Amino acid sequence: MKGLRGPAFGRFMLGASAIAIGCGAQPALAQNAAPESVDSQEIVVSGIRASLRASMDIKRDALGVVDAITAEDIGKFPDTNLAESLQRITGVSIDRQSGEGSKVTVRGFGPDYNLVLLNGRQMPASGVGDCCSAPASRSFDFANLAAEGIAGVEVYKSGRATLPTGGIGSVINIKTPRPLDRPGFKASIGVKGVIDHTFEGTEVTPEVSGIVSQTFADDTIGILVSGSYQKRRASMAQFSAGWREGYLGNENNWGSLPVDANDWRVQFVNPNLLNQIQNKPDATDVYQVTQNAGYDFTDMERERINGQLVLQFKPSDSLSAVVDYTYSQNTIDARTNSIGVWFNHTNTSSSWTDGPAAGPNFYAEAFGAGEGKDLAITGALAKNRNINQSIGGNIRWDGPGGLRLELDAHHSTAESKPTSPYGSNIAVGNAIFGVASQRTDFTTEMPVISVAMHPGAGIAASNIRPAGNAFRNGYMKDEINQYALRGGWDFDTSLIESLDFGVTYTENKVRSAFGVIQNDSWGGTLTAAQTPDDLYAITPLSADLAGMNGAADAAIIPNYFRINTNGLINLLQSQLGICNGAAVSGTCLASFTTDRRISEKTLSPYLQSTHAFDLGDVSAKLRLGLRYEKTKIDSSALVPIPTGTKWVADNEVTAVFGTAQDFTTLKGEYENWLPAFDLDITPMADVKLRASYSHTITRPDYGRMQGGITIGQPLRPNGGSTASSGNPGLLPYLSKNIDVSAEWYYGRESYISVGFFHKRVSNYIADATTQGPLFNLTNPAQGAAVQAARAALGGNPSFAQIRDWVMVNRPALYVPGSPAGISGAASDPAMVFTITAPSNSNQVANLHGWEFALQHSFWDTGFGAQLNYTVVRSNTDYDNTLRYTATQFAVTGISDSANAVLFYDKNGVQARVAYNWRDGFLSGYGFDPFYIKPYGQWDLSASYEFRKGMTLFVEGINVTKADRKGHMRNEQTVFFAAPGYARYSAGLRWNF
């Protein structure tokens, strides 16, 4: 589904705005609604319109720029997922994981730049992270929380002295229900069945939720209990590719295209190789060569459990107390089967687009019968659990003379850990040896991988052999203890309305750990005859990849294999002892070799005053605030110390680790003064003009704050070995923000607004690199023994030939095992690393944008619409034509976004059609950039209250099955392409 482009949607917005303005300020009236009191202007509305009115009231009454979403009724949030609801807010877009909203981007600032609160309290965040390193992100995953237990969400886009710090993009406050907010007995029970329309069938999975609230003793005591259980099964497929770093057209390195007849590949492999490159990139063009490409098929099962208990006590109008406990558990079990190819970059052929940033039309490689080239077949498992817990207490006293005092404290934890005996993420490699040729075509939406095999090496279970494997174990726990004393005075004077003050102490303790057991036996271990065929179930590939152009191409790999990965691990353990002596208790659970402990202690006093006055005939409000923050950091890291090296494959050297580890502790400290000013003017009834200025900060991610040096595996014999270290002395990102807006509230649920924002962000963190040796490690691939082997063998011998020569002629350097290799010697050349360490740079980014929003209720028809469009621009941009040796700086996540919602709410019938769109954006970069293409998604929902309090509902997510795709320098350097899937649910909700 193509998303609406900016100009098209802009014209749509202008047309819709004209309709709304033309409709004038006639109030939208609810139908069949009885007045609550004698006041005939008090109209009772419920459902979608009630939610929109409450959200609009929050926006209108706030000082500063605030948007909100409120529940339509107890136990009924507008969407099935909090993140999916938030994307309806102007300037908010979401990241999706497993087809479900998980993390948010606000005004172009990604998840790490937005702070999440629960009832005004800073929440911890944890996640296992990617497959190959210790988790490090501060971003909160909204997929952990069920929407049914949420009363509302507020998004603070402008700074405020009373808010905890950490969000340059926004501060997002999740509000949960309180029993005294709805006196008496209230309850809601919902049951739902969910179907994911993916390639693995249409199994219905259950979701059950309930919330019960009761007040006692003349509504002075209240108790609320809520809970939900959700189970979801889905399958996903995608193409994925890895790319080598950008080359210039005149380079002649390993992996690059041959430049002239002196290239060794032309001399020894194929004299006609230069003629097999169509439209070769020019000398100054930048291009990337694919390193690997494959298709991944994932079966996912998710189980989510949420619960909350609230006790509230209000013995008098001036004193209230509440204690609440919130629990969430999200368990994800993902099993992935992959098939794909790796390129050796020898006897290649290719075709290229024009430069200056050229991309491949296709990239192919041929192999002789004796080369034993493999078709890679992988079984992967990832089974992890996120557990969030928060217990807090609050006491508030409204004293005489307008005095207010409030004490709030909470202890909250977020923990992510594996639930599998093998660790958080494992991959067990297999191979069919005997590839004759392989090719990837990038001209279709779904790139097409095709393979031809030598005789006797067909794509069949009987030809599969186990190969290398990796067992990765990640863990993260974030604990926050926070104590806040808040107070204030409310005045009756004509100038000052209130004076607020307070102090907050926050202690944030984070542990992030990682370990890996890796067996680099990529040349194969057990033979095909020793490996039972029933471990591999052959499966047609194109049907499971359907949905994108190219999936049904006649040349695509015809089949993949659904692997019994657990059975394969048991076989390898019994036959080869793959994890013996290298794991916890003799299992394949890797011990932690990287273990980070970070402690942040922050003291934050603030002072804020609010003033009301008239400017002639115009009423105005002014808020002046100042927050001071002082943060102290202790960072300790336990990292492994390598003791040697071993050359194990053409382009792979493995670092050998002993038992030595180094635990180092580093410290950091910083302070910030953070002003926040807000001015609201009401020049006429129902019109508000706003202006705000504030300073906000976002703290560095935990990975950048670690102590110690970690090297990346595998090392590279011809350059490219990497290592990294952290810096706990980093300063936080600092943003100086300006917001102005104009808003017209012309109906009970109708308004139009235009806003402008500007952010000047400094203290950006840059990864400075140096090159040099580490830990006295040497490079055996360039050592004297290997040089002697090359001289003796002549020509261009393979790694296997060199290894066998060393085994006979230099036995002291030969290392048997799986894999066998060549050990580094003290006399060998030093292994050179590119060492990356973060530091604050003098880079400054200026971002600005416009936010347009319209919400309109069409008289008494029951119909209404929400439209918004956000434009974001930055003075930084990534230049795809510059090679990675040129230092670049660009802000990621910058893109326009839009929402369009048409709803109907009348006579017990509610329906919504929603479209959400985000333009393409730079998602990240290192040596090369990563872009996500534009994406638009349609969602539907409808409900009918067929009996008082009893409602039937249906919901559809991504009903047009929109696809997603990402590329690098050129649109044909695709790093992922995923067909979209729809998700449907239906159920019954009973409110009483």
N, C-alpha and C positions, 0 to 999 in steps of 0.2 A: 504494500500500500504506500503510495507516494505521499509524503507529507505536504501540507500547504506551504508554499514558499512565502517569504516575507511580504513582498508587495501584494500578492493575491490575498493573503489573510488581512493585510492592512486595509485593502479596499473593502473587504467583507466587514471589518470592524467599523469603518467609517459609515458604511451603509446602515449597519445595525444601530450605530449611535444616532444617526439621523432619525431613524424610526422612533427610537426611545425618546429623543428630545421632542420630536413632533407629537408624541403621545402626551407630552406635557407632564404636569405634576399631579395628574389625577391619581389619587391613592388607590392601590390595589387592595380590594376587599376580599376577605375569605368568604367562601360560600358555606351555607348551612352551619354557621357559627353563631353561638349564643353569646351575648355579652356577659362578662364576668361580674360586672357591677352596674350601678346606675349610670356610670359614665358611658354614654353611647359611643364614644370614640375608642373604647377599649375593646378590641376585636380579638377573639381567640383563634389562633391558627395552630396547626400541628404539621408534622411531617416535614417534607423538604422545605416548604416555605417558612416554617418556624425556625428551622436550622439556619436558613439564609438570613432571616431577620435578626436572629441572635448574633450571628457572625458580623453582620453589617453594623449592629449597635456597638460591638466591641471596637470595630475599626473607627467608627465615627466619634466615639466618646474618648478614645485614647489620646494622650499627648504623645506625639511622635508617630512613626510609621509602624503600624501593627496590622497584621491580617490574622484571621482566625477561622476555625471550623468548629462547629458545635454539633453534638449528637442530636438527631431528630427526636429521639425519645430515649428513655433509660434502656440501655442495652442495644441501641441502634445507631451506629456510626454510619456516615454516608457511604463509605466504601468498605470492602472486606479487608483492607490492609491500610495501615496508617500512612505509609509512604504513598500509596496510590491516592489517598485523599489529599495529601499535601501537594501533590502535583497540580491540583486544581487551583492553587493559590498563585497569584501573579508573581512571576519571577522564580518559581520553584519548579525544578525538574528532578527526576529520580533516576537512580541506577537500578537496574533489574538483575536479579540473580535467580536462576531456575525459573524464569518467566514471572517472577514476583518482585514487586517493589521492595527495596531493602535500604537504600541510603539516598540522601537528598543533596542536591546542589541548589544553592540560592544565589541568584544574581551572578552566576558564573563561578562561584566559589564552591568547591567540592566538599565531600563529607567531612574531611578533617578540619575544615574551616567553619563548621557550624556546631555550636554547643547545644546539647540536649539536656533539658531539665525535666524532672518529674515533680509536679506540684511545687515548682520553684526551687528544687534542689538539684544540684549538679549530679548527673548520673555517670557512673563508670561505664566503660565500653571495652569489650574484648572480642577477639576473633582469632581463629587459628592462622589466618593469613594465607599466603600462597603456599605452594607445595614445597618450596626449596629454601626457606629461610625462617628465622624466628619472627613471629607476629610483632607488628610495631604500630598499628594504626590507632588513632584516638576516635575514629568515627563510630557512631552509634548505628546499630543495625535494627531498623524498625520492624523487620520480619520476626523479631523475637516477641513482639507484643501483639496480642489479638486486639482487634478494633472494638470488640463488643464490650470491653471493660473500660472504655475511655469516654469521658464526658466532653472533652474538647481539646483543641490544640491551638496555641497562640504562637505566631511567628513574629518576633521583634526584629525589624529590619534596621531600625536606627538604634544607636547606643543609648543606654540608660544607666545611671550611676548605681541604681539599686540592684541591677542584675549581675549574676556571676559572669566572669569574663571567659573568653575562649572562642567566641564566634565572630569572625570578621564578616562572614556572609550573613549570619543571623544567630539569634538565640531562640530555640524552639522549646516551648514549655508545654508538656503533656499534662493534662489535668484529668484526674480520676474522680468519680462521683463521691459525694459526701451525703450521709443519711439525712442530716438536718436540712439539706438544701431542698429535699422533697419530703416534708413531714408525712407521717402515717406509714401505712404498709404499701410498699411498691415492689413489684417483681416482674421479671421478664425471663422467659425461657425460649431458646431458639434451637431448632434442629435443622441441619442442612446436609444435603448430599452434593458432592463435588465430582465433576468429571473433567479430566484433562484430555483434550483431543490431541494426543500425541501418537507416535508410531507404535507404541506398545499396548494398544487396546484402550478400552473406555471403562475401566473399573470405577465404580462409584465409591468414594471414600467419605467418612462421616465427619461432621463438625457439630459439636454440642456446646451451648453456652447458656449461662444462667446468672442472674443477679437478683438478690433479695435485699431489701432495705426495710428496717422497722424502727420507729421511734417510740419512746416510752416517757412516762412521767411528765405529761403535758409538753411533750416534744423537747425535753431538755436532755434526753439521752437517746443516742441513736447507734445502731449497728448495721453494717452493710457487709455482705459477703458476695463475691462474684467469682466466677470460674469459667474456664472454657477448655475444651479438648478438641484438637483438630488433627486429622491425619490426611496426608495428601500423597498420592503416588503420581509420578509423571515421568516421561521420557523425553530426552532432548538429543538433538544431533547437531553437529557443526563441522565445518572444515576449519582446520587451523594450520598455520605455517610459521616457521621460524626463518628469519632473514639474517644474512650476514650484514655487517656494518657497511655503510655506503662507500662505494668506490668511485674514483674518477676514471673517465674513459681511457686515460693514458697510463693507468696503473697496471702492474704486472705482478700481482701477489697471489698467494694461494687463495683460491676461491674466486678470484676475479676472472673476467674474460681474457683470453689470450690477446696480446697486443701485436706481436710480430713473430716472424719465423724463428726467432731465437728462444721463444718460450719452450720449456722442456716438454710440455704437452704436445706441441706441434712436432718436435723433433722425435720423441720416443713413443707417443701414443697414437697420434693421427695427423699425418702431414697435411690433410685437407681441413683441419679443424677451423682455421680462419675463414674458410669458405662456408662453414655451417652456421655462421652468425649472420642473421638477417637484420639489416638496419642497425649495425653495431653503434652503441653510444659514442658520440664525439669525444675528443680528448678532454674537454672541459665539462662534459655532462656528468651528473651524479646518477648512479644507479645502484640497485641492491640485487643480490643474488639469493635465491631461496636456498636455505640449508636443509630444511625438511618440510614435508607436507603430509597431512593425514586427515582421516575422518574419525571423529569421536562420537560414540553412541553411549549416552548415559541414562541409566535407570535410577531414579531418585525417589526415596521415601522420606517424608518429613513428618515428624510428630511434634506438635506444639501444645504445651500445657501452661495455662496462665491462671493465676488466682490472686485475690486481694481480700484482705480483712481490714475494716475500718471501724474504730470505736470513737464516738464523738460525745462530748459532754459540754453542755452550756447551761449552767445553773442560773445564770442571770444574763441580762442584755450586755453586761460589761465584761463578762469572763467566759472564755471558751477554751476547750482543750480537745485535741484529737491525737490519736495514735493509729498509725496505719502500717500495714505490711503488704508488700507487693512481691510476687514470685512469678518468674517466667522460666520455662525450660523449652529449648528448641533443639531437637535431635535430627540430624540429617545423615542419611545413609545413601551414599552415591556409589554406583558401580559403573565403571566406564570401560568400554571395549573399543580399541582403536586399531586401525590398519593404515599404513602409510609407508613413505619412502624417505630415505636420507641420501643426500647427494655427496659424491666424492670430488666433484668438480674436475674431472679428468677428460674423458671423451664425450664432451657435451655438444649440444646444438641448441640454438635459441633464436628468438625473434623479439624485437624491442620496439617500443613506441618512440616517438621523437622526444628529445630532451627539452629543456635543460635538466629536468628530473625524469629520467627515462624509466619505464616500467616494462616488465616482460609480457609479451603475448603468450609465449610458452617457454619452458626451460626443460631440457631433456638430456638424458645421459645413457650411453650404451656400455655394456660390459661383456667381456669374453667368457666363454664357458668355464674356464678355470679360475676365474676371479672370485667366485663364491659370494657374489653380492646378495644381500638379504632384503627380503620384504618384511618390514617391521610389523609385528602383531603384539599388542600390549593389553594386559588386563590390569586395571587400576581400581583401588578401593579407597574411599574417604568416608569415614564414619566419625562424626564429631558431635559434641553437645555443648550448647551455650546455656549457662544457668545465671540468671540475674535475680538478685534478692535485695530488697530495700526495706528497712524498718526505720520509722521516724516518728518524732513527737513534736507537737506544737502547742504552746500556751500563749494566749493573747488576752490582754487586759486593756479595756478602754476606761481610763481613769477620768477624774474630774478635770474641767478646764480644757478639754480637747486632747489630753495626754493619751498616747497609745504606746504600749510596750508589748513586744512579742519575742518569745524565745523559741528557736527552732533548731532541732538537731536530727541527724540521721546517720546511719551506718549502712552503706550499700556496697555490694560486690557484684562483679561480673567475671565469670570464669568460663573459659573455653578449653576443652580437652577431648582427646579421642575416647571413643567407646569400643574400639577394636583392639584386640591383643597385638595387632601388628603396627599400631601407631595411627597418626592422624591422616596420613596420605601415603599410599604405597603404589608402586608400579612394578609389575613383573613382566619383563620383556620376553618375547618369543620371536622366532624368525623362520621363514622359509628361504633357504639359500638356493640361489640359481636364477636371479633376475637377469634377463637378457637386455632389457631396456626399460626406462621409466620416464614419464613425461607428466608435467603439470601444465594445463592450459588455463590461463587467467582471463580469457576474454568473455567468459560467461559469468552470470551473477554468482552461481556456485562453481568455483574452480573445479576442473575435471582432472583427476589423477588417473592415469592409465599405466598399466604394467604388462610387459610380455616376459614370459618365463622360458628358460631353456628346457629342452626335452627332459622329462622325468621330474620336473620341479613345479608341478601344477599347484594352484591355490587350493589345497585340500588339507584336511586335518592330518592325514597320514604323513604329510611332509613337514609338519611343524616341529621345531626343536626349541626348548627353553634357552634363553640367553641371559643378558644382564638384568639386574633388579635393584630396586632402591626401596628401603623402608624408612620413612620419615616420620618423626614424632615431634609434634608441636604442642605448646601449652602456653596459656596466658591467663593471668588473673589481675584484675584491677579492683582495688579497694579504696573507697572514699569515706572518710569520716569528716563531717562538716558540722560546725556549730555557728549559729547566727543569732545575734542580738539586734533586734530592730526596734526603732521607736520613732515617735513623732508627736507634733502638736498640730491640732487643727485650730485655726484662728477665725475670729469673726470680723477681722479688720477688712477694710476695702481693698488693701493692696496685697497682703500676703494671705494665702489660703492655708498653707501648711508648710511645716518644716520637718523633714525626715532625716534620720541619722541611723547609723548602724555600723556593725563590724562583723565580719565573717572570718572564721579560721577554717581552712581546708587542708586536710592531709590526704594526699593521693599516693598510694603505694602500688607499684606495678611490678609484676614478675612476668618475664617473657623468656621462654626457653625453647630449644630446638636441638634435635639430634638426628643422625642419619646412619643407617647401615647400607652401604652401597657395594654391590658386587659387579665389577665392570667386565663381566664375562660375555661381552657382546658377540664374540665369535661362536657362541653356542656352548652348552654344557652337556646335558643328556642328548643322546641321539634321538631321531624321530621314532626309531623302533622301541626305545626305552620309555617313550612318552605315550601314555594311553590316548587314543584318538577321541574317546568320549569326554575328554576335558575341553574339547573345542566343538561347539555347535555351529555349523556353517549357516549363514543367514544372508539372504539377498540384500544388497546394499542400497540400490537406488530407491526401493520402496520406503525404506526407513529414513531416507534423506529427502523425500519429496517435499516440494513447496517452493523451490527456487529453480530458475532456469539453469540447466546444466546437470541437474540431479539425474535426469533420465537419459543423458548422453550415452550413445552406444559404446563409447570407448572407456567409460568409467570402470574402475575396478568392480567386478561383478558381485563379489561377496565379501563379507567380513565374518568374524568369529565371535560368538558369545562364549566367553571363557569362564570356566569354573575356577576362579582365581584362588579361592580357599583350598580347593583340592590340589591345585598346582603347587601352592606353597607347601602343603603337607608332603607332596611328592619330593620336592627339592630339599626339604628339611630332612626327610628320611634317607634320601639317596646321597645328598651332598653335604648335609649339615650347614646350609647356607648361612645360618645366623649363630652357629655355635661359638661361644666364647666372646661374642661381640655385642651382646644385648643383655637386657634385664632378665634374670632368672632363666636363662637359656631359651627365651622366646625371641621373636623378631621385633620386640619393642626396643627401639634404640634408646640408649642412655643419653641424657642431655649433655652435649658438649659445648653448647652455647647457652648461657644462663645469665640473664640481665635482671638486675634489681634496681629500680628507680624509685626515689622518694621525693615528692614535691610538697613543700609546706608553704602555704600562702596565707598572709594576713592582709585583710582588705577592709579598711574603714571607708565610709562614704558619708557625704552630706548633700542634701538636696532640698531645694525650696521651690514652692509653686505659688505663682502670683496671678491674680485676675485683675484686669483693669480695662478701661475704655480708651480707645483712640478716636476721639470725637464721638461719632455715633456708632462706632464699630467696637464690639467686645473682643477681648483678646486674653489669652492665657500664656504664661511664660513659665518654663521650668528650668532651673539652673542646678546642675549637679556636678559633683567632683568625686571621683573614686581613686583611692591610692592602693596600689598592689605591690607587695614585696614578696618575692618567691625565692626560696632556697632549695637547691637540688643536690641530692647525693646519688651518684650513679655507680653501681658496681657491675662488673661483667666477668663471667667465667668463660673463657674461650679456649679451644684446644690448641696445643702447640705441636706443629708437625716436626717429625724427626728425620724425614727423608722423602725421596720421590721414586716413582716407578713408571716407566714408559710402557703403556698397555695397548695402545692402538695408534693408527697413523697420526691422528690429531689429538691424542689424549695422553696426558701424564697425570698419574694419581699421586696425591700427597699421602704419605704414610704417617699415621699418628701413633704415638706411644701413649703412656698413661699420664704424661705431664700436662698440666693445665695451669693457667695463670689467672688469678682473681685480682683485678685491679679496681680501685675506687677513685673516682674523680668527682669534683664538686663544681657547682655553678651557682650564680646568684644574679638576680636582676630586679629592678623596680620600675614602676610606671605610674605616672599621673594621668588619669583618664577623665577629661571633662566631657560633659554631655549637656547640650542646650536644646530646648524645644520651644517653638513659638507657634501657637494656633491663633488664627484670626477668623472671626465670623462676620464677613462684610454684609451678609444678608441671610435671611432665614434659610436653613438647610444647606448652606454653602460654607465650606471650610477651606482655608488656605493654611498650609503648614510649611515650616522651615525648621530643619534640625541640623546640628553640627555635633559631632562626637568623635572620640578616639576609642578604638577597640583593638583587641589583640587576639591572636591565635598562637598557641604554644607549639613548639616543634614536635614531630612524631617521635615515639619512643626509640625507634631504631637509630635515629640521628643523635640521640643523647647517650648511647651506650659507651662504655669504656672498653678498651681492648681492641685487638686487630683480628679480623676473621678473613681467611682466604677462601676464594670461590673454587669449587670443584666442577669439572676437572681442570687441571692446568693445561696450557697450550704450548706445544713444543716450538712453534714458530711465531710466538708472540700472541698476546691476548689473555695472559693469566691476570687475574684480578684479585684484589684484596680491599677491605674496607675497615674503617674505624669510625667511632662516634665522637661527639663533642657535647658534654653536658653544660658547657658554658655558653651555648647558643642563646641569643636573645629571641623573644617571641616576634612574630610578624606584627607590625604596627600599621593600622589603617586609620587615616584621617578622613572622616566621612561627611558629606553634605547631602541632605535630602530636602527636596521641595516638592509640594504637591498641591493640587486643587481638586476638590471633591464636591459633588452636588448630590444631595440625598433628596430626590424628588418624589419618592413614594415610600410606602411602608417596607417594601422589600426591594426597592429600586435605587440605584445610584450610578453615577459615572465619575471616574477619576482619572487624572493624568498626573504622573509623578516623574521627577528627574532625580537621579542619584549620581554622585561622583565619589570615588574612593581613591585615595593616594596611599599605596601600600609600600612600606619599606621594610628593611631587615630581612629581605628574601634570603633564603638559605641556598647556597650554591655548593656543588660538590667539586672541590678543588682536587686535582689529580697530580700525583708525582709518580715517577718511575724509579724502581730500584729493587735490589734483592731483599728477601725477608727470611729470617730463621735459618740462614746459611743453606738454603735449599739450592740444589743444582739441577741442571737440565740434562738428563741422560740421553735425550734424543740428539743432542749435539756433542756428546762426549767422545773421547778417544776411541772407545770400543766400537761405537756405532760408525764413526768415520772409517775405522779399519774394515768393518763389515762392508760398507759401501764400496770401498776400494777393491776389496777381494771379490765381491759379487759382480761389480761392473753394472753399467746402465743405471736404471732407476729401480732398485729393488724395493719390494713392499716391506711393510713392518714385519709381517710374518717371516719373510725370508731373512731379514736382519736378526730377528729374535732367535731363529733356529741356528744361525751362524754363531751368535754370541753364546748360545747354550753349549756348543761344541768347543769353541775356541776361547771363550772367556767365561768359564762356568761359574766363577765367583760372583759375576754380575747378573747371572740368570736367576730369575725368581720364579719358581714353579707355582702352580695353583690355578685358580680360576678367577681372574685371567692370569696367565703367565705373562711375565714382562721382563724388562731390563732395569736393573737398579741403578740409581744415581751414585756416582763416585765423587769423592772429595775433590778430585782433580778436574771434574767436568765444569763447563761454564756455569755461572750462576743463573738460576731461573729469575727472569726479570718480571716484576709485577707492576701493573698499573694500580696504584694505591689511591683510593678515593676517601676523602674525609670532608665532612660538611663544615661550613663556616658562613657567618652572615656576610652578605655582599653589600656593595653600595648600589645595587640595582634597585630602581624605584619603578613601580607600575602604576599607571593612572588608568582607572577604569571608570566608565560612565555609561549611563543607560537611561532608557525611558520605559515607564510602565503604564500601560493603558488598560483600564478595566471598566466593564459595563455589566451591571446586573439589573434585569428588568422583568417585572411581572406584568403580564398582559391583561390588565383590568380584572374582570371576574371570570375569565375563561378557564383558569387553572393552569394556563401555559406560562412559561417563563424562560429566560435565557441568561446564561453567564458567558461572557466573552472577555478574554484578556490576552494581551500581547506584550512581550517584554523584549526590548532591544538592548543588547550589551555590547560594548566596544572596549577595546584595550589599545594602549599605545605600544604594546608588544606583539610580536608576531614571529612565528617560526618560518624561516626561509628554507624551503625544501631543496634549493639549488646549492646550498652551502654544505660542504663536506664536514664531518664531525670534528675535524681539527679546528674549525672555526667556532669559537665560543659563542653560544647563543643563549638568549634569555627570553622566555615566553610564558605567559600566564595560561595555565591549562583550564579547560572547562568552560571557556567563553563561548556562548552561543545564544541565539535568539530562541524564544520558546513561546508557545501559544496554547490556549485552551478554548474550547467551545462546548458549552453544555446547553442542551434544550431539555426542559423538564415539564412534566404535567403533574399537578397535585390538586385533586378535587374529588369529593364524594367517596373518599376512601381508596381511590386509585392513585398510585404514584408511579411515574415512569421517568427515566432519564436516558438520554443518549449523549455520550461524552466523547469528545475527540481531544487528544493531547498530542502535541507536536514539539519536537526539539530539533533545531538545525544541527548540522554537522559541527564537530568541535575537536580541538586538540586535546586528547585525553592524557597524554604524557609524552615524555621524551627522555632519552639518554644520549647515546650517540646518534640515534635516529628518532624521528617523530612517530607517534601513533595517533591516528584519527578515527573517530566514530562518525559514520555517515548519518544523514538526517533520518529521523525516525518519527512515525506517526502511528497512533493506536486508537482504535474505537472500542469503547466499553458501553454496555447496556445494562439497565436494571429496571425492574417493574415489580410492583406489589399491589395487593388488593386486600383491604380489610373487610372480609366477608361477614364477620361477626364482631361485635364490640370487643376490642382487645386481641382479636385473632387475625393474623395477617399471613397470606401466602405470598412468597416472593421468588423471583428468578433473577439471576445475574449472569452476565457474560463479559469476560475479559479478553481483549484482543480478538474480537470476533471475526475480523478480516484476516487474521493470521499474518500480521505484518512481520517482515523479516528484518534482521539486523546484520550489519556488516562493518568491518573495520579495515583500514588500509594504512600504509606508511607513506613514503615520499610521493609515490605515484598511486593513483586509484587502483592500479592493477597489482600493486604489491600488497595483496590482501593477507592480513594476518588472522582474520576469522570471518566466517560467513555462516549464519545460523538461520534456518527457516523458522518462522514463527508458528506458535500453536495457540489455539483458543482454550479457554477454561470456562466452564459453565457450572452453575450451582442452582439449586432450588431447595426451598425449605418452608418451614412454618415457624412463626414467632407468636408467642402468647404473652401479652402484657396484662397484668392484673394487680 
